[in-house]
Amino acid sequence: MTLRAGDSAEHTLLTLALYAPDEDSDPVTGQDLAGFAVVVEETDGSGILEIAVHPSYRNQGVADRLVGALKEVRGFGGLNAWSHGNHEAAADLAARYGYAPVRELWKMRMTTAGADLPDAGLPDGVSIRTFVPGKDEDSWLAANRAAFAHHPEQGNLTRADLEARMAEDWFDPAGFFLAEDRDGHLLGYHWTKVHPRHGTHPAIGEVYVVGVAPEAQGMGLGKALTIAGIRHLRDSGLSGVMLYVDADNTAAVALYRRLGFSRWDMDVMYGPAGG
């Protein structure tokens, strides 16, 4: 068992890794990574736990040992945990430690080939343009905070967070759409992303995040921006588009279904039962 802890300005990463001897293990260390647990801690004492177990070591108690070690090293105070794919074993593990589902995040996907996208149109005086690095950062951050004031992750993005994403290889301002009024006031946006080909999996586009400022709600901007981004991804030669959406965001789920998206997978966040 190894333990590493490190500090940064935004959060602390606490990592627990479980190793086991294996015939295909690293020839130097003689060990194979069986699984790991990562906690991202916030300044208010809360945290998010992510656990992954190598397929070769599933159903051997690896996750249970990692959680037990985490309980000794950190404890569970203020901690929620993600189950990606929400496997039955993860649900059982959560229940054993008194955790229950508190949030469902759907993965939805559509095939752009032959997709019949409607012409949503724009309200009078509203236009769509693309993001300009060095000019739009502050106005986008303000619009994002307003649009996601209820969202603990997206709504708290900082200038450093934005710049870190802009420094990634996938960032492309040509796929970052902004809707503004005649006075240049930012009303909404659609930030797209492209995941490159991975092995046998072809490249796929993503509706990375769509946001509409509170004062522009009800104008149809969310639909217009979503369609603009999907068209951009399709015109870039991508045959598929995916997205993440909270299951309880019924308006967004309904819109995505109308556009041709269907549920592909689901992640579940667990938190202390009754907490």
Rosetta silent file (secondary structure, phi, psi, omega in degrees, C-alpha in Angstrom):
SEQUENCE: MTLRAGDSAEHTLLTLALYAPDEDSDPVTGQDLAGFAVVVEETDGSGILEIAVHPSYRNQGVADRLVGALKEVRGFGGLNAWSHGNHEAAADLAARYGYAPVRELWKMRMTTAGADLPDAGLPDGVSIRTFVPGKDEDSWLAANRAAFAHHPEQGNLTRADLEARMAEDWFDPAGFFLAEDRDGHLLGYHWTKVHPRHGTHPAIGEVYVVGVAPEAQGMGLGKALTIAGIRHLRDSGLSGVMLYVDADNTAAVALYRRLGFSRWDMDVMYGPAGG
SCORE:     score description
SCORE:     0.000 S_00000001
   1 L     0.000  130.033  176.692    0.000    0.000    0.000 S_00000001
   2 E  -120.383  151.227 -179.135    1.382    3.421   -0.929 S_00000001
   3 E  -132.098  132.357  175.752    0.153    6.836    0.110 S_00000001
   4 E  -134.719  133.931  175.602    0.813   10.181   -1.541 S_00000001
   5 E  -130.517  138.978 -179.920   -0.549   13.563   -0.525 S_00000001
   6 E  -145.064  153.265 -177.392    0.114   16.873   -2.266 S_00000001
   7 E  -110.879  149.837  170.899   -1.159   20.433   -2.018 S_00000001
   8 L  -142.999  173.311 -178.413   -2.213   22.976   -4.643 S_00000001
   9 L   -66.145  -28.703 -174.297   -3.924   26.349   -4.544 S_00000001
  10 L   -94.995  -38.501 -174.850   -7.277   24.840   -5.499 S_00000001
  11 L  -162.632  173.014  175.584   -7.402   21.484   -3.736 S_00000001
  12 E  -112.824  133.467  175.688   -5.498   18.628   -2.164 S_00000001
  13 E  -101.353  121.838  176.306   -5.129   15.290   -3.927 S_00000001
  14 E  -112.237  117.799 -174.899   -4.972   12.283   -1.620 S_00000001
  15 E  -119.202  128.670  172.510   -4.102    9.091   -3.513 S_00000001
  16 E  -115.697  128.663  179.438   -4.139    5.518   -2.242 S_00000001
  17 E  -124.170  136.076  179.654   -2.827    2.814   -4.578 S_00000001
  18 E  -111.094  123.511 -179.372   -3.013   -0.929   -4.016 S_00000001
  19 E  -110.528  152.535  177.512   -0.374   -3.109   -5.675 S_00000001
  20 E  -145.301  145.265  176.585   -0.254   -6.866   -6.045 S_00000001
  21 L   -62.465  144.040 -178.915    2.314   -9.311   -7.456 S_00000001
  22 L  -155.221  145.902 -178.122    1.377  -10.479  -10.930 S_00000001
  23 L   -64.443  -21.666  178.199    3.059  -12.528  -13.622 S_00000001
  24 L  -105.166   21.526 -175.755    2.630   -9.609  -16.027 S_00000001
  25 L   -74.447  173.952  179.785    3.766   -6.993  -13.506 S_00000001
  26 L   -60.832  128.594 -176.507    6.416   -4.351  -13.957 S_00000001
  27 L   -66.198  -19.363 -179.553    9.825   -6.104  -14.322 S_00000001
  28 L   -86.837  -52.150 -177.087   11.499   -3.483  -12.105 S_00000001
  29 L   -84.695  -22.419 -177.388    9.026   -3.160   -9.231 S_00000001
  30 L    69.991   17.219 -177.929    7.588   -6.663   -9.521 S_00000001
  31 L  -128.285  154.487  178.509    4.158   -5.196   -8.795 S_00000001
  32 E  -120.942  135.546  179.589    0.981   -4.628  -10.740 S_00000001
  33 E   -72.225  111.717 -178.783   -1.417   -1.748  -10.019 S_00000001
  34 E   -86.439  -31.093 -179.916   -4.578   -3.452   -8.796 S_00000001
  35 E   179.300  167.345  177.854   -6.530   -0.284   -8.024 S_00000001
  36 E  -148.927  158.124  174.683   -6.431    3.234   -6.684 S_00000001
  37 E  -129.173  132.908  179.914   -8.549    5.736   -4.784 S_00000001
  38 E  -124.658  130.661  175.027   -8.253    9.480   -5.279 S_00000001
  39 E  -113.906  125.145  173.082   -9.815   12.155   -3.064 S_00000001
  40 E  -101.073  112.801 -174.795  -10.070   15.725   -4.337 S_00000001
  41 E   -99.589  138.725  176.813  -10.471   17.906   -1.255 S_00000001
  42 L   -98.459  165.687 -176.582  -11.991   21.383   -1.212 S_00000001
  43 L   -67.844  -18.737 -179.187  -11.109   24.187    1.177 S_00000001
  44 L   -87.246    4.819  178.183  -14.431   23.780    3.048 S_00000001
  45 L    94.233   -8.316  177.114  -13.521   20.262    4.163 S_00000001
  46 L   -81.827  170.881  179.734  -15.688   18.458    1.631 S_00000001
  47 E  -164.756  162.290  177.952  -14.249   16.075   -0.934 S_00000001
  48 E  -120.763  130.222  179.322  -14.947   13.795   -3.886 S_00000001
  49 E  -103.182  133.955  173.265  -13.740   10.199   -3.977 S_00000001
  50 E  -124.554  130.385  178.341  -12.932    8.347   -7.212 S_00000001
  51 E  -125.965  137.609  174.287  -12.031    4.620   -7.147 S_00000001
  52 E  -134.750  138.949  178.093  -10.866    2.419  -10.023 S_00000001
  53 E  -123.848  130.923  178.130   -9.994   -1.288   -9.943 S_00000001
  54 L   -58.784  138.161 -178.749   -8.089   -3.069  -12.717 S_00000001
  55 H   -52.651  -32.625 -178.860  -10.373   -5.614  -14.449 S_00000001
  56 H   -69.077  -16.127 -175.367   -7.973   -8.436  -13.529 S_00000001
  57 H  -116.792   12.459  178.033   -8.477   -7.692   -9.824 S_00000001
  58 L   -71.906  154.409 -179.593  -12.223   -7.115   -9.644 S_00000001
  59 L    62.463   27.565  176.999  -14.307   -9.160   -7.204 S_00000001
  60 L  -123.349   14.663  176.408  -11.219   -9.728   -5.042 S_00000001
  61 L    81.006   13.440 -177.926  -11.918   -7.128   -2.358 S_00000001
  62 H   -64.162  -49.629 -178.489   -9.564   -4.476   -3.779 S_00000001
  63 H   -62.090  -39.029  179.568  -12.052   -1.607   -3.555 S_00000001
  64 H   -62.748  -40.436  178.862  -13.054   -2.649   -0.044 S_00000001
  65 H   -67.552  -38.130  178.264   -9.399   -2.587    1.075 S_00000001
  66 H   -64.591  -44.147  179.273   -8.884    0.837   -0.510 S_00000001
  67 H   -65.155  -39.239  177.513  -11.959    2.241    1.228 S_00000001
  68 H   -62.249  -41.012  177.926  -10.837    0.718    4.511 S_00000001
  69 H   -66.158  -38.787  178.419   -7.414    2.347    4.141 S_00000001
  70 H   -62.731  -39.803  179.418   -9.059    5.647    3.268 S_00000001
  71 H   -60.588  -38.741  179.877  -11.174    5.421    6.422 S_00000001
  72 H   -72.655  -41.515 -174.249   -7.998    5.044    8.496 S_00000001
  73 H   -77.588  -42.995 -173.674   -5.986    7.739    6.731 S_00000001
  74 L  -121.078  -37.534 -169.494   -8.635   10.419    6.208 S_00000001
  75 L    87.809  175.190 -175.500  -12.058    9.291    7.361 S_00000001
  76 L  -105.265    4.846 -175.879  -15.285    9.891    5.461 S_00000001
  77 L   -56.133  124.204  177.085  -16.186   13.330    6.826 S_00000001
  78 L    69.775   16.749 -171.819  -17.674   15.544    4.097 S_00000001
  79 E  -104.389  128.947  168.263  -16.904   12.933    1.454 S_00000001
  80 E  -111.040  160.725 -174.996  -19.054   11.972   -1.540 S_00000001
  81 E  -136.330  138.520  176.967  -18.073    9.262   -4.026 S_00000001
  82 E   -94.370  136.926  168.547  -18.589    8.727   -7.759 S_00000001
  83 E  -113.407  110.112 -178.292  -19.425    5.348   -9.253 S_00000001
  84 E   -86.003  116.302 -174.722  -18.686    5.496  -12.981 S_00000001
  85 L    92.640  -14.711  178.843  -21.054    3.145  -14.751 S_00000001
  86 L    48.614   56.248  178.425  -22.751    2.431  -11.392 S_00000001
  87 L   -66.754  152.377 -178.290  -21.736   -1.204  -11.264 S_00000001
  88 H   -57.812  -37.906 -179.592  -23.605   -3.428   -8.815 S_00000001
  89 H   -63.174  -36.541  178.839  -20.403   -4.032   -6.826 S_00000001
  90 H   -66.925  -41.249  178.649  -19.995   -0.270   -6.320 S_00000001
  91 H   -62.972  -41.284  178.674  -23.574    0.053   -5.077 S_00000001
  92 H   -65.031  -41.603  179.293  -23.023   -2.809   -2.620 S_00000001
  93 H   -62.909  -44.247  179.299  -19.771   -1.269   -1.387 S_00000001
  94 H   -60.201  -44.261 -178.648  -21.438    2.110   -0.873 S_00000001
  95 H   -62.521  -36.810 -179.510  -24.297    0.527    1.073 S_00000001
  96 H   -64.347  -27.350  179.690  -21.870   -1.298    3.383 S_00000001
  97 L  -101.910   15.609  175.030  -20.379    2.022    4.403 S_00000001
  98 L    77.280   26.389  179.306  -23.746    3.742    4.851 S_00000001
  99 E  -105.691  149.900  179.934  -23.786    5.614    1.548 S_00000001
 100 E  -138.354  159.340 -179.807  -26.758    6.073   -0.782 S_00000001
 101 E   -61.193  134.245  176.533  -27.254    7.675   -4.242 S_00000001
 102 E  -124.424  -11.598 -179.160  -27.460   11.483   -4.137 S_00000001
 103 E  -159.947  139.139  175.135  -26.948   12.383   -7.808 S_00000001
 104 E  -116.976  128.421  177.657  -27.267   10.736  -11.221 S_00000001
 105 E  -115.962  113.666 -178.656  -25.212   11.952  -14.172 S_00000001
 106 E   -85.356  144.699  165.268  -26.351   10.588  -17.521 S_00000001
 107 E  -102.393  125.095  179.094  -24.133   10.080  -20.543 S_00000001
 108 E  -120.719  151.910 -175.774  -26.134   10.646  -23.715 S_00000001
 109 E  -144.634  148.508  174.189  -25.050   10.094  -27.301 S_00000001
 110 E  -136.388  154.961  173.693  -26.308   10.743  -30.822 S_00000001
 111 E   -98.139  122.578 -176.122  -25.118    9.755  -34.285 S_00000001
 112 L   -77.640  -20.940 -179.844  -24.667   12.839  -36.428 S_00000001
 113 L   -60.804  115.883  179.480  -24.817   10.909  -39.702 S_00000001
 114 L    77.017    7.349 -179.308  -28.170   11.816  -41.174 S_00000001
 115 L   -64.008  130.429 -179.371  -29.174   13.772  -38.069 S_00000001
 116 L   -96.747   90.739 -177.612  -32.067   16.080  -38.869 S_00000001
 117 L   -88.029  128.873  179.963  -31.238   19.182  -36.826 S_00000001
 118 L   -71.407  161.911  174.699  -33.958   21.842  -36.698 S_00000001
 119 L   -92.822   98.923 -173.163  -33.338   25.498  -37.441 S_00000001
 120 L   -71.475  -30.417 -176.723  -33.801   26.954  -33.970 S_00000001
 121 L    73.341  168.385  179.830  -33.367   30.600  -34.973 S_00000001
 122 L  -127.785  148.269  175.942  -32.271   33.409  -32.678 S_00000001
 123 L   -61.798  156.664  177.706  -34.224   36.125  -30.848 S_00000001
 124 L   -57.218  134.922  176.465  -34.129   39.609  -32.368 S_00000001
 125 L    83.258    1.794 -179.869  -30.909   41.410  -31.570 S_00000001
 126 L  -109.914  136.131  178.048  -29.014   38.257  -30.580 S_00000001
 127 E  -133.058  160.880  179.046  -26.071   36.898  -32.556 S_00000001
 128 E  -117.358  132.796  174.480  -23.628   34.006  -32.159 S_00000001
 129 E  -137.108  177.529  179.208  -19.876   34.293  -32.547 S_00000001
 130 E   -99.965  158.187 -177.301  -16.874   32.280  -31.391 S_00000001
 131 L   -64.176  138.661  177.949  -14.731   32.817  -28.304 S_00000001
 132 L  -114.311  107.425  178.018  -11.722   35.140  -28.614 S_00000001
 133 L   -58.231  139.742 -178.330   -8.821   34.217  -26.268 S_00000001
 134 L    87.981   -7.584 -179.309   -7.462   37.245  -24.446 S_00000001
 135 L  -124.234  -40.615 -167.430  -10.780   39.082  -24.746 S_00000001
 136 L  -101.944    0.815 -174.069  -13.677   36.943  -23.522 S_00000001
 137 H   -58.827  -50.994 -174.955  -12.335   35.200  -20.411 S_00000001
 138 H   -67.515  -41.385  179.963  -13.789   37.537  -17.770 S_00000001
 139 H   -67.909  -35.334  177.694  -17.194   37.929  -19.414 S_00000001
 140 H   -67.682  -42.731  179.306  -17.456   34.171  -19.881 S_00000001
 141 H   -59.961  -40.404  178.843  -16.560   33.502  -16.245 S_00000001
 142 H   -65.304  -44.093  179.054  -19.241   35.953  -15.102 S_00000001
 143 H   -65.655  -38.318  179.817  -21.854   34.380  -17.369 S_00000001
 144 H   -65.827  -41.769  178.399  -20.833   30.894  -16.276 S_00000001
 145 H   -61.733  -41.713 -178.766  -21.141   31.789  -12.577 S_00000001
 146 H   -69.106  -43.058 -176.993  -24.617   33.198  -13.164 S_00000001
 147 H   -67.842  -31.773 -175.692  -25.797   30.305  -15.337 S_00000001
 148 L  -119.457   37.522  179.258  -24.520   27.655  -12.899 S_00000001
 149 L   -59.492  -26.036 -178.698  -25.009   29.384   -9.559 S_00000001
 150 L   -89.980   -5.624 -172.187  -26.756   26.197   -8.371 S_00000001
 151 L  -103.979  118.520 -172.972  -24.023   23.865   -9.612 S_00000001
 152 L   -66.807  -23.084 -177.220  -21.179   23.168   -7.128 S_00000001
 153 L   -99.003  -61.962 -175.997  -18.594   22.272   -9.793 S_00000001
 154 H   -62.420  -39.804 -175.496  -19.269   24.218  -12.970 S_00000001
 155 H   -70.687  -14.087 -177.593  -20.371   27.384  -11.191 S_00000001
 156 H  -103.275   13.171  178.903  -17.144   27.647   -9.195 S_00000001
 157 L   -62.276  137.885 -179.367  -14.703   27.645  -12.114 S_00000001
 158 L  -105.899  174.303  175.836  -11.947   30.227  -11.711 S_00000001
 159 H   -59.637  -39.603  178.524   -9.751   32.080  -14.178 S_00000001
 160 H   -63.486  -40.284  177.920   -7.020   29.535  -13.441 S_00000001
 161 H   -61.731  -45.878 -179.983   -9.431   26.672  -14.189 S_00000001
 162 H   -61.470  -47.277 -178.023  -10.409   28.263  -17.498 S_00000001
 163 H   -64.762  -33.407  177.109   -6.822   28.929  -18.517 S_00000001
 164 H   -63.981  -40.516  178.292   -5.853   25.354  -17.647 S_00000001
 165 H   -69.732  -36.768  178.576   -8.537   24.061  -20.015 S_00000001
 166 H   -67.254  -22.227  179.549   -7.491   26.523  -22.704 S_00000001
 167 L   -83.642   -9.173 -179.892   -3.957   25.148  -22.458 S_00000001
 168 L   -72.612  153.250 -179.189   -5.130   21.613  -23.260 S_00000001
 169 L   -62.245  -29.111 -175.738   -4.500   20.186  -26.722 S_00000001
 170 L   -78.771  -14.336 -175.732   -8.226   19.722  -27.315 S_00000001
 171 L   -64.973  130.808  179.615   -9.110   23.395  -26.791 S_00000001
 172 L  -143.775  107.907 -179.124  -10.342   25.041  -29.997 S_00000001
 173 H   -60.697  -20.582  178.397  -11.926   28.522  -29.875 S_00000001
 174 H   -68.816  -15.844  177.173  -13.604   27.768  -33.208 S_00000001
 175 H  -109.166   20.488 -178.394  -15.808   25.321  -31.307 S_00000001
 176 E  -119.176  102.434 -170.671  -16.608   27.704  -28.423 S_00000001
 177 E  -101.559  134.498  179.522  -19.804   29.626  -29.275 S_00000001
 178 E  -119.703  136.338  174.394  -21.043   32.770  -27.534 S_00000001
 179 E  -106.788  127.727 -178.885  -24.480   34.380  -27.853 S_00000001
 180 E  -137.311  158.361  178.920  -24.587   38.115  -27.211 S_00000001
 181 L   -87.832 -175.326 -175.750  -27.021   41.005  -27.554 S_00000001
 182 L   -61.296  -26.668 -179.196  -26.562   44.187  -29.582 S_00000001
 183 L   -89.041    5.393  179.502  -24.549   45.746  -26.747 S_00000001
 184 L    81.042   13.080  179.133  -22.126   42.842  -26.639 S_00000001
 185 L   -79.250  127.545 -177.215  -23.533   41.457  -23.375 S_00000001
 186 E   -74.128  121.398 -177.557  -22.925   37.710  -23.123 S_00000001
 187 E  -104.614  -24.529 -178.155  -26.227   35.847  -22.785 S_00000001
 188 E  -175.430  173.521 -177.171  -25.155   32.245  -23.242 S_00000001
 189 E  -159.294  160.734  171.615  -22.573   29.890  -24.664 S_00000001
 190 E  -139.027  113.516  179.814  -21.863   26.397  -25.958 S_00000001
 191 E  -101.811  116.091  179.259  -18.361   25.038  -25.474 S_00000001
 192 E   -98.661  165.435 -178.971  -17.699   21.934  -27.580 S_00000001
 193 E  -145.821  148.499  176.214  -14.904   19.417  -27.271 S_00000001
 194 E  -119.710  124.524  174.745  -13.437   16.720  -29.520 S_00000001
 195 E   -93.374  121.092 -176.730  -12.125   13.442  -28.103 S_00000001
 196 L   -67.901  164.832  177.469   -9.508   12.022  -30.512 S_00000001
 197 L   -55.710  137.579  179.685   -9.571    8.486  -31.839 S_00000001
 198 E  -133.106  107.508 -177.469   -8.575    5.952  -29.180 S_00000001
 199 L    60.526 -122.994  179.453   -7.684    2.473  -30.366 S_00000001
 200 L   -87.547   -3.505 -178.741  -10.673    1.128  -32.255 S_00000001
 201 E   -87.640  123.284 -179.425  -12.927    3.911  -30.976 S_00000001
 202 L   -70.402  162.998  175.989  -13.375    6.727  -33.516 S_00000001
 203 L   -59.036  147.089 -179.527  -13.102   10.385  -32.583 S_00000001
 204 E  -140.197  142.638  177.020  -16.263   11.761  -31.002 S_00000001
 205 E   -86.970  161.351  178.879  -17.524   15.263  -30.304 S_00000001
 206 E  -136.360  134.897  165.990  -18.883   16.446  -26.986 S_00000001
 207 E   -77.267   88.430 -170.011  -21.411   19.031  -25.917 S_00000001
 208 E   -65.396  -52.312  174.632  -18.922   20.029  -23.225 S_00000001
 209 E  -160.616  136.325  175.306  -21.042   22.671  -21.502 S_00000001
 210 E  -121.030  128.788  179.651  -24.030   24.832  -22.452 S_00000001
 211 E  -136.539  143.054  177.489  -24.976   27.779  -20.262 S_00000001
 212 E  -129.881  129.128 -179.825  -27.608   30.527  -20.457 S_00000001
 213 L   -62.611  147.420 -177.472  -27.603   33.596  -18.208 S_00000001
 214 H   -52.691  -38.616 -177.515  -30.664   33.913  -15.940 S_00000001
 215 H   -71.824  -12.029 -179.881  -31.899   37.046  -17.712 S_00000001
 216 H  -107.065    6.063  178.363  -31.920   35.196  -21.047 S_00000001
 217 L   -63.418  143.409  177.767  -33.825   32.127  -19.865 S_00000001
 218 L    86.465    2.747 -179.451  -36.912   31.300  -21.929 S_00000001
 219 L   -95.918   -3.408 -178.765  -35.583   32.832  -25.159 S_00000001
 220 L    83.546   12.481 -176.821  -34.658   29.511  -26.770 S_00000001
 221 H   -69.033  -35.730 -179.923  -30.936   30.261  -26.594 S_00000001
 222 H   -58.627  -44.806  179.292  -30.038   26.898  -25.072 S_00000001
 223 H   -66.465  -46.107 -178.231  -31.508   25.064  -28.044 S_00000001
 224 H   -62.105  -42.471 -179.943  -30.004   27.450  -30.616 S_00000001
 225 H   -68.944  -39.780  178.492  -26.532   27.225  -29.070 S_00000001
 226 H   -60.885  -45.931 -179.722  -26.705   23.444  -28.739 S_00000001
 227 H   -64.550  -40.602  179.085  -27.637   23.057  -32.408 S_00000001
 228 H   -59.744  -42.691 -179.943  -24.898   25.481  -33.500 S_00000001
 229 H   -68.549  -41.615  179.473  -22.293   23.421  -31.665 S_00000001
 230 H   -64.068  -40.454  177.508  -23.562   20.074  -32.961 S_00000001
 231 H   -61.426  -40.820  177.944  -23.519   21.406  -36.519 S_00000001
 232 H   -61.026  -44.650  179.975  -19.942   22.532  -36.023 S_00000001
 233 H   -65.313  -41.515  178.988  -18.939   19.074  -34.776 S_00000001
 234 H   -65.069  -43.169  179.613  -20.765   17.356  -37.631 S_00000001
 235 H   -66.981  -17.734  176.902  -19.208   19.669  -40.211 S_00000001
 236 L   -81.937   -0.041  176.718  -15.816   18.781  -38.712 S_00000001
 237 L    94.641    9.575 -179.817  -16.391   15.210  -39.906 S_00000001
 238 L   -84.544  136.542 -176.984  -17.391   13.627  -36.587 S_00000001
 239 L   -94.398   -6.493 -179.775  -19.988   10.889  -36.789 S_00000001
 240 E  -145.750  152.954  178.249  -21.037   10.995  -33.144 S_00000001
 241 E  -136.062  137.789  178.571  -21.624   13.476  -30.325 S_00000001
 242 E  -127.403  168.240  178.318  -21.927   12.764  -26.607 S_00000001
 243 E  -159.908  164.915  172.306  -22.724   14.769  -23.492 S_00000001
 244 E  -114.999  139.582  177.419  -23.200   14.575  -19.735 S_00000001
 245 E  -150.055  140.925  175.713  -26.368   15.854  -18.075 S_00000001
 246 E   -65.489  133.303 -176.345  -27.836   15.598  -14.592 S_00000001
 247 L   -60.462  -29.795 -178.188  -30.781   13.212  -14.678 S_00000001
 248 L   -85.096    1.112  175.127  -32.953   15.645  -12.703 S_00000001
 249 L   -86.655   76.277 -170.569  -32.419   18.421  -15.276 S_00000001
 250 H   -62.590  -35.271 -179.848  -35.632   17.432  -16.998 S_00000001
 251 H   -64.386  -44.809 -179.968  -35.726   20.404  -19.386 S_00000001
 252 H   -67.340  -42.872  179.316  -32.235   19.667  -20.725 S_00000001
 253 H   -59.947  -42.738  179.751  -32.886   15.916  -20.966 S_00000001
 254 H   -63.310  -42.060  178.389  -36.084   16.571  -22.924 S_00000001
 255 H   -61.754  -47.101 -177.856  -34.262   18.928  -25.309 S_00000001
 256 H   -63.962  -37.451  176.925  -31.467   16.446  -25.924 S_00000001
 257 H   -63.363  -41.706  179.631  -33.942   13.652  -26.579 S_00000001
 258 H   -63.452  -30.450 -179.727  -35.760   15.826  -29.127 S_00000001
 259 H   -81.890   -7.314  176.738  -32.453   16.469  -30.880 S_00000001
 260 L   110.210    8.056  176.766  -31.790   12.739  -31.183 S_00000001
 261 L   -83.022  148.641  172.909  -29.731   11.902  -28.105 S_00000001
 262 E  -133.990  157.149 -178.465  -30.369    8.743  -26.100 S_00000001
 263 E   -69.326  133.664 -174.861  -28.991    7.577  -22.770 S_00000001
 264 E  -110.207  -41.696 -176.826  -25.740    5.657  -23.157 S_00000001
 265 E  -160.069  177.041 -177.992  -24.484    5.162  -19.602 S_00000001
 266 E  -148.520  135.540  170.563  -24.874    6.584  -16.112 S_00000001
 267 E  -106.747  145.903 -179.238  -22.581    7.705  -13.297 S_00000001
 268 E  -126.941  132.547  173.135  -23.913    7.892   -9.756 S_00000001
 269 E   -95.154  133.202  177.674  -22.664    9.991   -6.861 S_00000001
 270 E  -109.850  143.463  175.842  -23.053    8.447   -3.411 S_00000001
 271 E  -138.230  170.278 -179.817  -23.212   10.345   -0.150 S_00000001
 272 E   -54.965  128.297 -178.979  -23.915    9.515    3.503 S_00000001
 273 L   -60.476  127.559 -179.574  -27.418    8.082    3.756 S_00000001
 274 L    77.279    7.756 -175.797  -29.733   10.641    5.314 S_00000001
 275 L   -99.748    0.000    0.000  -26.959   13.234    5.261 S_00000001
